Amino acid sequence: MDRKQIRGRFAPSPSGRLHLGNMLSSLLAWLDVRSLGGTMVFRLEDLDPERSYMDYAALMAEDLEWLGLDWDEGWRPEGGLEYTQGARTEQYEQVFQRLMDEGRVYPCWCSRAQRLAASAPHPGEVRDTGCGCRTMTDGEKNALTRKGRKPAYKVHVDDCTIGFPDGHCGPQQFQLRSGRDDFIIRRSDGVFAYQLAVSWDDGDMGITRVVRARDLLDSTPKQIWLLRELGFTPPEYCHAPLLVAPDGRKMSKRDGDLNMETLRQNHTPEQLCGKLAYLAGLLPEPVPVRPAELVPEFSWDKVRQGDIPLPEGLF
Ligand code: GLU
């Protein structure tokens, strides 16, 4: 690939202050693009109006800059609105219509609980083969509409195998099954779903490198499928290790003591960057360092495999 064409992105959702895990993924995303001489884009994923707060968005930008991470293009508190998902709904509407016109979309009346049960069965249970909404008769649909129920909308996938070389986790192969793996692209309240917005945005913004935490690995085959369906060449993906609390739990924005508000009170940018680089496996010791100093030696081969438990007392 032409190195000049390399485009990576920060894609935070402004639903809370960035935490340590977000900072690790952001540092790796930045090192990946900078070491390849590419362009970094900041896209604000403020898709969900109920969970997006512009105060957090501004703090996210400030926190990334505080650590020493910059971007060449995209949203900033003072502009770049076209890089916010909240301002791109018309485009998602067009994509939705296009998929509708292709006969790929169907309404789904399942409750959230039903959907979760279908996608995450208990061990030993046979996995659901789909929710049944796709084959509903018009009469059944009309009856639900008369009751005032609003459907979500799912896209109907083809049976296919999606393989891709993950830049960190190695070769990946997923089977998509029509019915079972159909996924929501618009919620019942009309808000477009993450999978639709992120796939369209990565394609439309010419993103070629997606670096994000490994908890999104399962979404990747769906996004690759949708990107291809929309006529794009999917980006290359690197799924970064997850930081887990010392007890093995996934870190979340609820871990208040490890969000950037507290971390910035207790660290200089170099100290925090050094600890992140050490956790990732990029430094043998947690010594202070600037992100730019890590660029020349950066390689995914050095990044630790598997979840990274947070050592007691490091923060
Ligand atoms: N906006 C998502 C988040 O903050 C990230 C989406 C992505 O990287 O694909 O979790």
py3Dmol code that shows the C-alpha trace and the ligand (Angstrom):
import py3Dmol

protein = """\
ATOM      1  CA  MET A   1       0.000   0.000   0.000  1.00  0.00           C
ATOM      2  CA  ASP A   2       1.161   3.523  -0.741  1.00  0.00           C
ATOM      3  CA  ARG A   3       2.305   4.816   2.640  1.00  0.00           C
ATOM      4  CA  LYS A   4       0.848   8.242   1.955  1.00  0.00           C
ATOM      5  CA  GLN A   5      -2.578   6.683   1.695  1.00  0.00           C
ATOM      6  CA  ILE A   6      -2.493   5.241   5.200  1.00  0.00           C
ATOM      7  CA  ARG A   7      -5.296   6.669   7.295  1.00  0.00           C
ATOM      8  CA  GLY A   8      -6.065   5.713  10.861  1.00  0.00           C
ATOM      9  CA  ARG A   9      -8.580   7.101  13.300  1.00  0.00           C
ATOM     10  CA  PHE A  10      -9.462   7.873  16.860  1.00  0.00           C
ATOM     11  CA  ALA A  11     -13.165   7.117  17.200  1.00  0.00           C
ATOM     12  CA  PRO A  12     -14.207   7.802  20.782  1.00  0.00           C
ATOM     13  CA  SER A  13     -17.800   7.891  21.989  1.00  0.00           C
ATOM     14  CA  PRO A  14     -18.291  10.830  24.335  1.00  0.00           C
ATOM     15  CA  SER A  15     -20.228   8.935  26.983  1.00  0.00           C
ATOM     16  CA  GLY A  16     -17.739   9.430  29.801  1.00  0.00           C
ATOM     17  CA  ARG A  17     -14.180  10.463  30.572  1.00  0.00           C
ATOM     18  CA  LEU A  18     -11.502   8.391  28.790  1.00  0.00           C
ATOM     19  CA  HIS A  19     -10.029   5.683  31.009  1.00  0.00           C
ATOM     20  CA  LEU A  20      -6.737   3.847  31.043  1.00  0.00           C
ATOM     21  CA  GLY A  21      -7.912   1.176  28.565  1.00  0.00           C
ATOM     22  CA  ASN A  22      -9.057   3.852  26.093  1.00  0.00           C
ATOM     23  CA  MET A  23      -5.693   5.573  26.440  1.00  0.00           C
ATOM     24  CA  LEU A  24      -3.815   2.356  25.699  1.00  0.00           C
ATOM     25  CA  SER A  25      -5.838   1.738  22.502  1.00  0.00           C
ATOM     26  CA  SER A  26      -5.431   5.393  21.508  1.00  0.00           C
ATOM     27  CA  LEU A  27      -1.675   5.291  22.043  1.00  0.00           C
ATOM     28  CA  LEU A  28      -1.396   2.119  19.936  1.00  0.00           C
ATOM     29  CA  ALA A  29      -3.631   3.575  17.196  1.00  0.00           C
ATOM     30  CA  TRP A  30      -1.458   6.679  17.073  1.00  0.00           C
ATOM     31  CA  LEU A  31       1.832   4.732  17.100  1.00  0.00           C
ATOM     32  CA  ASP A  32       0.530   2.485  14.333  1.00  0.00           C
ATOM     33  CA  VAL A  33      -0.303   5.393  12.027  1.00  0.00           C
ATOM     34  CA  ARG A  34       2.684   7.542  12.914  1.00  0.00           C
ATOM     35  CA  SER A  35       5.126   4.642  12.434  1.00  0.00           C
ATOM     36  CA  LEU A  36       3.622   4.072   8.982  1.00  0.00           C
ATOM     37  CA  GLY A  37       3.828   7.774   8.100  1.00  0.00           C
ATOM     38  CA  GLY A  38       0.033   7.984   7.701  1.00  0.00           C
ATOM     39  CA  THR A  39      -2.710  10.481   8.464  1.00  0.00           C
ATOM     40  CA  MET A  40      -4.617  10.423  11.742  1.00  0.00           C
ATOM     41  CA  VAL A  41      -8.301  11.328  11.772  1.00  0.00           C
ATOM     42  CA  PHE A  42     -10.433  12.142  14.828  1.00  0.00           C
ATOM     43  CA  ARG A  43     -14.040  11.061  14.424  1.00  0.00           C
ATOM     44  CA  LEU A  44     -16.446  11.738  17.241  1.00  0.00           C
ATOM     45  CA  GLU A  45     -18.857   8.823  17.617  1.00  0.00           C
ATOM     46  CA  ASP A  46     -21.693  10.783  19.205  1.00  0.00           C
ATOM     47  CA  LEU A  47     -24.310   8.633  17.541  1.00  0.00           C
ATOM     48  CA  ASP A  48     -26.452   7.967  20.559  1.00  0.00           C
ATOM     49  CA  PRO A  49     -28.003  11.264  21.643  1.00  0.00           C
ATOM     50  CA  GLU A  50     -28.863   9.862  25.060  1.00  0.00           C
ATOM     51  CA  ARG A  51     -25.270   8.895  25.817  1.00  0.00           C
ATOM     52  CA  SER A  52     -23.287  11.685  24.156  1.00  0.00           C
ATOM     53  CA  TYR A  53     -22.114  14.715  26.073  1.00  0.00           C
ATOM     54  CA  MET A  54     -20.132  17.391  24.313  1.00  0.00           C
ATOM     55  CA  ASP A  55     -18.343  18.279  27.557  1.00  0.00           C
ATOM     56  CA  TYR A  56     -16.812  14.818  27.501  1.00  0.00           C
ATOM     57  CA  ALA A  57     -15.950  15.170  23.820  1.00  0.00           C
ATOM     58  CA  ALA A  58     -13.905  18.286  24.529  1.00  0.00           C
ATOM     59  CA  LEU A  59     -12.202  16.571  27.453  1.00  0.00           C
ATOM     60  CA  MET A  60     -11.397  13.544  25.285  1.00  0.00           C
ATOM     61  CA  ALA A  61      -9.643  15.720  22.742  1.00  0.00           C
ATOM     62  CA  GLU A  62      -7.800  17.501  25.540  1.00  0.00           C
ATOM     63  CA  ASP A  63      -6.786  14.217  27.209  1.00  0.00           C
ATOM     64  CA  LEU A  64      -5.339  12.809  23.979  1.00  0.00           C
ATOM     65  CA  GLU A  65      -3.391  16.009  23.342  1.00  0.00           C
ATOM     66  CA  TRP A  66      -2.229  16.100  26.948  1.00  0.00           C
ATOM     67  CA  LEU A  67      -0.628  12.664  26.475  1.00  0.00           C
ATOM     68  CA  GLY A  68       1.078  13.885  23.280  1.00  0.00           C
ATOM     69  CA  LEU A  69      -1.228  12.320  20.680  1.00  0.00           C
ATOM     70  CA  ASP A  70      -2.218  14.525  17.776  1.00  0.00           C
ATOM     71  CA  TRP A  71      -4.317  14.205  14.645  1.00  0.00           C
ATOM     72  CA  ASP A  72      -4.176  15.748  11.213  1.00  0.00           C
ATOM     73  CA  GLU A  73      -7.842  15.877  10.348  1.00  0.00           C
ATOM     74  CA  GLY A  74     -11.170  15.661  12.074  1.00  0.00           C
ATOM     75  CA  TRP A  75     -13.183  16.988  14.945  1.00  0.00           C
ATOM     76  CA  ARG A  76     -11.880  19.532  17.412  1.00  0.00           C
ATOM     77  CA  PRO A  77     -13.822  21.419  20.050  1.00  0.00           C
ATOM     78  CA  GLU A  78     -13.577  24.455  17.752  1.00  0.00           C
ATOM     79  CA  GLY A  79     -14.639  22.807  14.493  1.00  0.00           C
ATOM     80  CA  GLY A  80     -14.729  19.856  12.143  1.00  0.00           C
ATOM     81  CA  LEU A  81     -18.398  19.094  12.732  1.00  0.00           C
ATOM     82  CA  GLU A  82     -18.466  16.979   9.567  1.00  0.00           C
ATOM     83  CA  TYR A  83     -16.359  14.429  11.457  1.00  0.00           C
ATOM     84  CA  THR A  84     -19.039  13.879  14.095  1.00  0.00           C
ATOM     85  CA  GLN A  85     -21.541  11.070  13.665  1.00  0.00           C
ATOM     86  CA  GLY A  86     -24.254  13.348  15.035  1.00  0.00           C
ATOM     87  CA  ALA A  87     -23.840  15.523  11.923  1.00  0.00           C
ATOM     88  CA  ARG A  88     -23.751  12.602   9.485  1.00  0.00           C
ATOM     89  CA  THR A  89     -27.230  11.146   9.996  1.00  0.00           C
ATOM     90  CA  GLU A  90     -28.338  12.152   6.515  1.00  0.00           C
ATOM     91  CA  GLN A  91     -25.616   9.941   5.083  1.00  0.00           C
ATOM     92  CA  TYR A  92     -26.679   7.026   7.301  1.00  0.00           C
ATOM     93  CA  GLU A  93     -30.262   7.594   6.147  1.00  0.00           C
ATOM     94  CA  GLN A  94     -29.110   7.248   2.531  1.00  0.00           C
ATOM     95  CA  VAL A  95     -27.173   4.076   3.287  1.00  0.00           C
ATOM     96  CA  PHE A  96     -30.212   2.691   5.096  1.00  0.00           C
ATOM     97  CA  GLN A  97     -32.452   3.517   2.122  1.00  0.00           C
ATOM     98  CA  ARG A  98     -29.973   1.951  -0.257  1.00  0.00           C
ATOM     99  CA  LEU A  99     -29.957  -1.306   1.710  1.00  0.00           C
ATOM    100  CA  MET A 100     -33.771  -1.126   1.924  1.00  0.00           C
ATOM    101  CA  ASP A 101     -34.011  -0.720  -1.847  1.00  0.00           C
ATOM    102  CA  GLU A 102     -31.783  -3.760  -2.260  1.00  0.00           C
ATOM    103  CA  GLY A 103     -34.243  -5.769  -0.149  1.00  0.00           C
ATOM    104  CA  ARG A 104     -31.615  -6.329   2.539  1.00  0.00           C
ATOM    105  CA  VAL A 105     -33.459  -4.761   5.468  1.00  0.00           C
ATOM    106  CA  TYR A 106     -36.335  -6.066   7.565  1.00  0.00           C
ATOM    107  CA  PRO A 107     -38.097  -4.834  10.674  1.00  0.00           C
ATOM    108  CA  CYS A 108     -37.390  -6.693  13.907  1.00  0.00           C
ATOM    109  CA  TRP A 109     -39.766  -6.478  16.850  1.00  0.00           C
ATOM    110  CA  CYS A 110     -37.734  -8.539  19.302  1.00  0.00           C
ATOM    111  CA  SER A 111     -37.068  -7.012  22.683  1.00  0.00           C
ATOM    112  CA  ARG A 112     -33.518  -6.353  23.771  1.00  0.00           C
ATOM    113  CA  ALA A 113     -33.741  -9.329  26.133  1.00  0.00           C
ATOM    114  CA  GLN A 114     -34.852 -11.624  23.294  1.00  0.00           C
ATOM    115  CA  ARG A 115     -31.990 -10.434  21.108  1.00  0.00           C
ATOM    116  CA  LEU A 116     -29.429 -10.964  23.823  1.00  0.00           C
ATOM    117  CA  ALA A 117     -30.770 -14.442  24.450  1.00  0.00           C
ATOM    118  CA  ALA A 118     -30.467 -15.202  20.740  1.00  0.00           C
ATOM    119  CA  SER A 119     -26.929 -13.943  20.428  1.00  0.00           C
ATOM    120  CA  ALA A 120     -25.482 -15.184  23.724  1.00  0.00           C
ATOM    121  CA  PRO A 121     -26.950 -18.557  24.610  1.00  0.00           C
ATOM    122  CA  HIS A 122     -25.936 -20.357  27.758  1.00  0.00           C
ATOM    123  CA  PRO A 123     -23.326 -23.064  27.277  1.00  0.00           C
ATOM    124  CA  GLY A 124     -24.870 -26.194  25.843  1.00  0.00           C
ATOM    125  CA  GLU A 125     -27.859 -24.431  24.325  1.00  0.00           C
ATOM    126  CA  VAL A 126     -28.379 -24.554  20.607  1.00  0.00           C
ATOM    127  CA  ARG A 127     -27.776 -21.166  19.120  1.00  0.00           C
ATOM    128  CA  ASP A 128     -30.820 -19.409  17.710  1.00  0.00           C
ATOM    129  CA  THR A 129     -30.968 -19.464  13.952  1.00  0.00           C
ATOM    130  CA  GLY A 130     -32.542 -16.044  13.701  1.00  0.00           C
ATOM    131  CA  CYS A 131     -35.367 -14.170  15.306  1.00  0.00           C
ATOM    132  CA  GLY A 132     -38.238 -15.059  13.015  1.00  0.00           C
ATOM    133  CA  CYS A 133     -39.109 -11.426  12.280  1.00  0.00           C
ATOM    134  CA  ARG A 134     -37.831 -11.719   8.724  1.00  0.00           C
ATOM    135  CA  THR A 135     -40.497 -14.231   7.814  1.00  0.00           C
ATOM    136  CA  MET A 136     -43.398 -12.448   9.579  1.00  0.00           C
ATOM    137  CA  THR A 137     -46.519 -12.008   7.526  1.00  0.00           C
ATOM    138  CA  ASP A 138     -47.829  -8.536   6.756  1.00  0.00           C
ATOM    139  CA  GLY A 139     -50.790  -9.316   9.022  1.00  0.00           C
ATOM    140  CA  GLU A 140     -48.506 -10.037  11.969  1.00  0.00           C
ATOM    141  CA  LYS A 141     -46.487  -6.895  11.295  1.00  0.00           C
ATOM    142  CA  ASN A 142     -49.633  -4.747  11.042  1.00  0.00           C
ATOM    143  CA  ALA A 143     -50.949  -6.160  14.298  1.00  0.00           C
ATOM    144  CA  LEU A 144     -47.744  -5.173  16.094  1.00  0.00           C
ATOM    145  CA  THR A 145     -47.770  -1.723  14.497  1.00  0.00           C
ATOM    146  CA  ARG A 146     -51.391  -1.229  15.604  1.00  0.00           C
ATOM    147  CA  LYS A 147     -50.330  -2.020  19.163  1.00  0.00           C
ATOM    148  CA  GLY A 148     -47.968   0.954  18.854  1.00  0.00           C
ATOM    149  CA  ARG A 149     -44.816  -1.161  18.768  1.00  0.00           C
ATOM    150  CA  LYS A 150     -41.920   0.321  16.799  1.00  0.00           C
ATOM    151  CA  PRO A 151     -39.485  -2.090  15.188  1.00  0.00           C
ATOM    152  CA  ALA A 152     -35.727  -1.933  14.973  1.00  0.00           C
ATOM    153  CA  TYR A 153     -34.269  -2.736  11.537  1.00  0.00           C
ATOM    154  CA  LYS A 154     -31.889  -5.542  10.719  1.00  0.00           C
ATOM    155  CA  VAL A 155     -29.758  -6.109   7.661  1.00  0.00           C
ATOM    156  CA  HIS A 156     -29.927  -9.565   6.180  1.00  0.00           C
ATOM    157  CA  VAL A 157     -26.451 -11.027   5.627  1.00  0.00           C
ATOM    158  CA  ASP A 158     -25.443 -13.757   3.185  1.00  0.00           C
ATOM    159  CA  ASP A 159     -23.969 -17.068   4.256  1.00  0.00           C
ATOM    160  CA  CYS A 160     -20.266 -16.462   3.878  1.00  0.00           C
ATOM    161  CA  THR A 161     -16.839 -16.817   5.412  1.00  0.00           C
ATOM    162  CA  ILE A 162     -15.057 -13.624   6.331  1.00  0.00           C
ATOM    163  CA  GLY A 163     -11.334 -13.993   6.817  1.00  0.00           C
ATOM    164  CA  PHE A 164      -8.878 -11.235   7.558  1.00  0.00           C
ATOM    165  CA  PRO A 165      -5.336 -10.974   8.870  1.00  0.00           C
ATOM    166  CA  ASP A 166      -5.523  -9.090  12.151  1.00  0.00           C
ATOM    167  CA  GLY A 167      -2.334  -7.057  12.520  1.00  0.00           C
ATOM    168  CA  HIS A 168      -2.069  -8.070  16.152  1.00  0.00           C
ATOM    169  CA  CYS A 169      -4.210 -11.164  16.757  1.00  0.00           C
ATOM    170  CA  GLY A 170      -3.169 -13.008  13.578  1.00  0.00           C
ATOM    171  CA  PRO A 171      -5.369 -14.654  10.931  1.00  0.00           C
ATOM    172  CA  GLN A 172      -9.089 -14.558  11.715  1.00  0.00           C
ATOM    173  CA  GLN A 173     -11.928 -16.478  10.178  1.00  0.00           C
ATOM    174  CA  PHE A 174     -15.627 -16.049  10.943  1.00  0.00           C
ATOM    175  CA  GLN A 175     -18.686 -17.679   9.417  1.00  0.00           C
ATOM    176  CA  LEU A 176     -21.624 -15.372   8.828  1.00  0.00           C
ATOM    177  CA  ARG A 177     -24.921 -17.191   8.656  1.00  0.00           C
ATOM    178  CA  SER A 178     -27.931 -15.644   7.048  1.00  0.00           C
ATOM    179  CA  GLY A 179     -30.611 -15.176   9.733  1.00  0.00           C
ATOM    180  CA  ARG A 180     -28.456 -15.969  12.732  1.00  0.00           C
ATOM    181  CA  ASP A 181     -25.971 -13.155  12.078  1.00  0.00           C
ATOM    182  CA  ASP A 182     -28.352 -10.561  10.656  1.00  0.00           C
ATOM    183  CA  PHE A 183     -27.700  -7.459  12.706  1.00  0.00           C
ATOM    184  CA  ILE A 184     -29.421  -4.265  13.794  1.00  0.00           C
ATOM    185  CA  ILE A 185     -28.600  -1.232  11.705  1.00  0.00           C
ATOM    186  CA  ARG A 186     -31.269   1.055  13.136  1.00  0.00           C
ATOM    187  CA  ARG A 187     -32.745   1.035  16.599  1.00  0.00           C
ATOM    188  CA  SER A 188     -36.443   1.162  17.316  1.00  0.00           C
ATOM    189  CA  ASP A 189     -36.092   4.802  18.432  1.00  0.00           C
ATOM    190  CA  GLY A 190     -34.779   5.652  14.939  1.00  0.00           C
ATOM    191  CA  VAL A 191     -31.131   6.068  15.972  1.00  0.00           C
ATOM    192  CA  PHE A 192     -28.736   4.389  13.531  1.00  0.00           C
ATOM    193  CA  ALA A 193     -26.742   1.549  15.014  1.00  0.00           C
ATOM    194  CA  TYR A 194     -23.007   1.530  15.610  1.00  0.00           C
ATOM    195  CA  GLN A 195     -22.362  -1.166  12.964  1.00  0.00           C
ATOM    196  CA  LEU A 196     -23.946   0.856  10.190  1.00  0.00           C
ATOM    197  CA  ALA A 197     -22.381   4.190  11.143  1.00  0.00           C
ATOM    198  CA  VAL A 198     -18.898   2.859  11.793  1.00  0.00           C
ATOM    199  CA  SER A 199     -18.789   0.824   8.573  1.00  0.00           C
ATOM    200  CA  TRP A 200     -20.006   3.714   6.460  1.00  0.00           C
ATOM    201  CA  ASP A 201     -17.693   6.198   8.151  1.00  0.00           C
ATOM    202  CA  ASP A 202     -14.584   4.023   7.873  1.00  0.00           C
ATOM    203  CA  GLY A 203     -15.342   3.484   4.180  1.00  0.00           C
ATOM    204  CA  ASP A 204     -16.377   7.039   3.393  1.00  0.00           C
ATOM    205  CA  MET A 205     -13.444   8.594   5.265  1.00  0.00           C
ATOM    206  CA  GLY A 206     -10.969   6.327   3.471  1.00  0.00           C
ATOM    207  CA  ILE A 207      -9.739   4.735   6.688  1.00  0.00           C
ATOM    208  CA  THR A 208      -7.162   2.024   5.965  1.00  0.00           C
ATOM    209  CA  ARG A 209      -6.025   1.111   9.508  1.00  0.00           C
ATOM    210  CA  VAL A 210      -8.434   0.436  12.343  1.00  0.00           C
ATOM    211  CA  VAL A 211      -6.774  -0.032  15.709  1.00  0.00           C
ATOM    212  CA  ARG A 212      -9.172  -0.608  18.579  1.00  0.00           C
ATOM    213  CA  ALA A 213      -9.605  -2.788  21.629  1.00  0.00           C
ATOM    214  CA  ARG A 214     -10.132  -6.498  21.214  1.00  0.00           C
ATOM    215  CA  ASP A 215     -13.672  -6.442  22.590  1.00  0.00           C
ATOM    216  CA  LEU A 216     -14.717  -5.235  19.114  1.00  0.00           C
ATOM    217  CA  LEU A 217     -13.125  -8.165  17.272  1.00  0.00           C
ATOM    218  CA  ASP A 218     -16.505  -9.943  16.966  1.00  0.00           C
ATOM    219  CA  SER A 219     -18.006  -6.909  15.237  1.00  0.00           C
ATOM    220  CA  THR A 220     -15.319  -6.869  12.573  1.00  0.00           C
ATOM    221  CA  PRO A 221     -16.730  -9.590  10.249  1.00  0.00           C
ATOM    222  CA  LYS A 222     -20.064  -7.755  10.191  1.00  0.00           C
ATOM    223  CA  GLN A 223     -18.345  -4.485   9.379  1.00  0.00           C
ATOM    224  CA  ILE A 224     -16.212  -6.079   6.661  1.00  0.00           C
ATOM    225  CA  TRP A 225     -19.334  -7.631   5.171  1.00  0.00           C
ATOM    226  CA  LEU A 226     -21.187  -4.316   5.224  1.00  0.00           C
ATOM    227  CA  LEU A 227     -18.233  -2.325   3.890  1.00  0.00           C
ATOM    228  CA  ARG A 228     -17.999  -4.695   0.923  1.00  0.00           C
ATOM    229  CA  GLU A 229     -21.745  -4.563   0.433  1.00  0.00           C
ATOM    230  CA  LEU A 230     -21.440  -0.774   0.232  1.00  0.00           C
ATOM    231  CA  GLY A 231     -18.648  -1.030  -2.332  1.00  0.00           C
ATOM    232  CA  PHE A 232     -15.657  -0.229  -0.123  1.00  0.00           C
ATOM    233  CA  THR A 233     -12.378  -2.055   0.376  1.00  0.00           C
ATOM    234  CA  PRO A 234     -12.332  -2.766   4.123  1.00  0.00           C
ATOM    235  CA  PRO A 235      -9.465  -1.352   6.186  1.00  0.00           C
ATOM    236  CA  GLU A 236      -6.805  -3.475   7.861  1.00  0.00           C
ATOM    237  CA  TYR A 237      -7.602  -4.193  11.502  1.00  0.00           C
ATOM    238  CA  CYS A 238      -5.411  -4.505  14.596  1.00  0.00           C
ATOM    239  CA  HIS A 239      -7.265  -5.438  17.755  1.00  0.00           C
ATOM    240  CA  ALA A 240      -5.328  -4.251  20.754  1.00  0.00           C
ATOM    241  CA  PRO A 241      -5.121  -6.078  24.094  1.00  0.00           C
ATOM    242  CA  LEU A 242      -7.677  -5.257  26.738  1.00  0.00           C
ATOM    243  CA  LEU A 243      -6.526  -3.935  30.057  1.00  0.00           C
ATOM    244  CA  VAL A 244      -8.275  -5.810  32.773  1.00  0.00           C
ATOM    245  CA  ALA A 245      -8.573  -4.916  36.428  1.00  0.00           C
ATOM    246  CA  PRO A 246      -6.362  -6.951  38.799  1.00  0.00           C
ATOM    247  CA  ASP A 247      -9.401  -9.201  39.444  1.00  0.00           C
ATOM    248  CA  GLY A 248      -9.774  -9.934  35.689  1.00  0.00           C
ATOM    249  CA  ARG A 249     -12.769  -7.626  35.077  1.00  0.00           C
ATOM    250  CA  LYS A 250     -12.846  -5.493  31.943  1.00  0.00           C
ATOM    251  CA  MET A 251     -11.988  -1.878  32.711  1.00  0.00           C
ATOM    252  CA  SER A 252     -14.832   0.494  32.214  1.00  0.00           C
ATOM    253  CA  LYS A 253     -15.618   4.176  32.507  1.00  0.00           C
ATOM    254  CA  ARG A 254     -17.028   3.266  35.941  1.00  0.00           C
ATOM    255  CA  ASP A 255     -13.502   2.646  37.204  1.00  0.00           C
ATOM    256  CA  GLY A 256     -13.458   6.272  38.251  1.00  0.00           C
ATOM    257  CA  ASP A 257     -10.032   6.156  39.826  1.00  0.00           C
ATOM    258  CA  LEU A 258      -8.471   5.145  36.504  1.00  0.00           C
ATOM    259  CA  ASN A 259     -10.077   7.760  34.349  1.00  0.00           C
ATOM    260  CA  MET A 260      -8.128  10.647  32.957  1.00  0.00           C
ATOM    261  CA  GLU A 261      -9.293  13.107  35.555  1.00  0.00           C
ATOM    262  CA  THR A 262      -7.471  11.233  38.319  1.00  0.00           C
ATOM    263  CA  LEU A 263      -4.649   9.972  36.127  1.00  0.00           C
ATOM    264  CA  ARG A 264      -3.778  13.524  35.108  1.00  0.00           C
ATOM    265  CA  GLN A 265      -3.656  14.601  38.734  1.00  0.00           C
ATOM    266  CA  ASN A 266      -1.175  11.852  39.610  1.00  0.00           C
ATOM    267  CA  HIS A 267       1.021  11.742  36.511  1.00  0.00           C
ATOM    268  CA  THR A 268       2.938  13.859  34.080  1.00  0.00           C
ATOM    269  CA  PRO A 269       2.101  12.961  30.443  1.00  0.00           C
ATOM    270  CA  GLU A 270       5.497  11.232  30.146  1.00  0.00           C
ATOM    271  CA  GLN A 271       4.939   9.166  33.300  1.00  0.00           C
ATOM    272  CA  LEU A 272       1.540   7.965  32.091  1.00  0.00           C
ATOM    273  CA  CYS A 273       2.824   7.246  28.575  1.00  0.00           C
ATOM    274  CA  GLY A 274       5.739   5.263  30.052  1.00  0.00           C
ATOM    275  CA  LYS A 275       3.365   3.136  32.146  1.00  0.00           C
ATOM    276  CA  LEU A 276       1.097   2.495  29.148  1.00  0.00           C
ATOM    277  CA  ALA A 277       4.066   1.555  26.959  1.00  0.00           C
ATOM    278  CA  TYR A 278       5.349  -0.757  29.695  1.00  0.00           C
ATOM    279  CA  LEU A 279       1.939  -2.435  30.051  1.00  0.00           C
ATOM    280  CA  ALA A 280       1.750  -2.896  26.273  1.00  0.00           C
ATOM    281  CA  GLY A 281       5.178  -4.541  26.189  1.00  0.00           C
ATOM    282  CA  LEU A 282       6.889  -1.667  24.391  1.00  0.00           C
ATOM    283  CA  LEU A 283       9.213  -0.812  27.283  1.00  0.00           C
ATOM    284  CA  PRO A 284      10.931  -3.135  29.777  1.00  0.00           C
ATOM    285  CA  GLU A 285      10.301  -0.681  32.635  1.00  0.00           C
ATOM    286  CA  PRO A 286       7.623   1.977  33.256  1.00  0.00           C
ATOM    287  CA  VAL A 287      10.016   4.901  32.719  1.00  0.00           C
ATOM    288  CA  PRO A 288       8.772   8.306  31.540  1.00  0.00           C
ATOM    289  CA  VAL A 289       8.671   8.687  27.770  1.00  0.00           C
ATOM    290  CA  ARG A 290       6.921  10.810  25.150  1.00  0.00           C
ATOM    291  CA  PRO A 291       4.756   9.041  22.547  1.00  0.00           C
ATOM    292  CA  ALA A 292       6.917  10.456  19.742  1.00  0.00           C
ATOM    293  CA  GLU A 293       9.978   8.714  21.213  1.00  0.00           C
ATOM    294  CA  LEU A 294       8.236   5.349  20.813  1.00  0.00           C
ATOM    295  CA  VAL A 295       7.514   5.797  17.107  1.00  0.00           C
ATOM    296  CA  PRO A 296      10.856   4.676  15.582  1.00  0.00           C
ATOM    297  CA  GLU A 297      10.898   1.336  17.431  1.00  0.00           C
ATOM    298  CA  PHE A 298       7.168   0.621  17.309  1.00  0.00           C
ATOM    299  CA  SER A 299       6.139  -2.789  16.044  1.00  0.00           C
ATOM    300  CA  TRP A 300       3.039  -4.883  16.693  1.00  0.00           C
ATOM    301  CA  ASP A 301       5.381  -7.854  17.281  1.00  0.00           C
ATOM    302  CA  LYS A 302       6.399  -6.223  20.552  1.00  0.00           C
ATOM    303  CA  VAL A 303       2.850  -5.672  21.784  1.00  0.00           C
ATOM    304  CA  ARG A 304       1.745  -8.249  24.347  1.00  0.00           C
ATOM    305  CA  GLN A 305      -0.779 -10.882  23.355  1.00  0.00           C
ATOM    306  CA  GLY A 306      -3.865 -11.558  25.452  1.00  0.00           C
ATOM    307  CA  ASP A 307      -5.518  -9.460  28.129  1.00  0.00           C
ATOM    308  CA  ILE A 308      -3.199  -7.346  30.237  1.00  0.00           C
ATOM    309  CA  PRO A 309      -3.989  -7.478  33.953  1.00  0.00           C
ATOM    310  CA  LEU A 310      -3.187  -4.261  35.704  1.00  0.00           C
ATOM    311  CA  PRO A 311      -0.355  -4.813  38.207  1.00  0.00           C
ATOM    312  CA  GLU A 312      -1.356  -3.835  41.748  1.00  0.00           C
ATOM    313  CA  GLY A 313       0.153  -0.526  42.782  1.00  0.00           C
ATOM    314  CA  LEU A 314       1.314   0.684  39.372  1.00  0.00           C
ATOM    315  CA  PHE A 315      -1.208   3.546  39.340  1.00  0.00           C
TER     316      PHE A 315
END
"""
ligand_1 = """\
10
LIG
N -16.818 4.502 19.383
C -16.381 3.217 19.835
C -16.000 3.310 21.283
O -15.694 4.371 21.777
C -15.206 2.689 19.056
C -15.610 2.186 17.740
C -14.493 1.604 16.886
O -13.308 1.826 17.158
O -14.832 0.944 15.926
O -16.013 2.292 21.944
"""
view = py3Dmol.view(width=600, height=400)
view.addModel(protein, "pdb")
view.setStyle({"model": 0}, {"cartoon": {"style": "trace"}})
view.addModel(ligand_1, "xyz")
view.setStyle({"model": 1}, {"stick": {}})
view.zoomTo()
view.show()
